[in-house]
Amino acid sequence: MIIEPRTRGFICTTAHPTGCDENVRRMIKYVLENKNTSADAPKNVLVIGSSTGYGLASRVAAAFGYGAKTVGVAFEKPSVNGRPASTGWYNTAAFDKYASAAGLYAANVMGDAYSDAAKDAVCDIIRRDLGKIDLLVYSLAAPRRTMPDGETVSSVLKPVGEPYTSMSIDLRTHTLSEISLQPATDAEIADTIKVMGGDDWKRWMKRLSDEGLLADNFTTVAYSYIGPELTHAIYTNGTIGQAKRDLAESAKAIADAYGVRALVSVNKALVTQSSAAIPVVPLYISILFAEMKKRGTHEGVIEQMHRMMGKLYGDTPCELDGEGRLRMDDWEMEPELQNRISEIWGSLTNENLSEYADFAEYDSEFLKLFGFGVEGVDYAADVEPDLPVGHLTTL
Ligand code: NAD
């Protein structure tokens, strides 16, 4: 069949298998061409949230940068009744194919990472095939979580304390709009922390430790974001920021409880399925990318995660900030760049918008996430949507 992008708001409901394959191939190529050389490299790696965004890039960087064996956990849909599978499904199929071709071990678990069933399945795989793991990457971005007691709670993207009004962008018309959000209720804040905070990370750690599956030199890393003042009300000081604070506290609790290296890496704002859903962020990203490209400091997910692995494993110095966090957002938060962005932000109008914000680039990056608009792919060619994922355990 011919698969075309079908977008609804900030989601695309179709994905292209050949385009996703090409995206993964390019990530691998980047890592192979910029190989890290650490002798300290991770050997057995578990990535929770491994199919798209930062998790997929972490998996590629560990596997192809260091030759690590990887187990990936993700929540993705296969093709049903001739409809395309989800992006993360195709990405995982491609990752597995390239890993196998390179002689790299890969195991893929599709199901709810919050569940005990996922923890059971992953522990069985590690015990059977790897013995122990030396790196756990926790890269979940989820809209909801079914708690151990069976209750399902949802995360919300809302300000805390006060209503918030800001300039934003209407992604369909590329014109400025105003968004106003009411503050979250206490229950919404608590639920967002349950979904996006550190509770499930700690549950994974407890389970892996109880089962004796942590190697001596074990490291775990989870991802966060801080961003500039202009997104603070909706991000850092909003519900998601509260969850990220809980994640940071969980890193400390994990380090203390198990005597391991447990870190939060603060990553750069990038176009992913999750960030597209955050009000204001797409407008900020459109300006950020244009400015970072001018300065030659722009990175995508794979450049970020390859650089992070280099820091974690001694290819480059691993300096932490005052709160013990790895700052992969160092180039984004560079003061001169941020001053320039605030200046632009303050003077934006519909008339000068295209001068400062690169929406063509934003749209193209967004569609590429789903495998569309990828250079070298023949979109007129017939493709088989029902692609198997190798080494798969489905829960
Ligand atoms: P993403 O949407 O691209 O990836 C999310 C991953 O989680 C996917 O692999 C998905 O399958 C998996 N997932 C979701 N629910 C699941 C479930 N119940 N069980 C198993 N897997 C599940 O997201 P992303 O943007 O790469 O975000 C990953 C992390 O990085 C998040 O913690 C996010 O806050 C953080 N981060 C993102 C940005 C950004 O700009 N995108 C910046 C800094 C930090």
Residues whose N, C-alpha, C, O or C-beta is under 5 A from the ligand:
A	BS01	NAD	G49 S50 S51 T52 G53 Y54 G55 V73 A74 F75 E76 G88 G111 D112 A113 Y114 S139 L140 A141 A142 R144 Y223 S224 Y225 N267 K268 A269 L270 T272 Q273 S274 S275
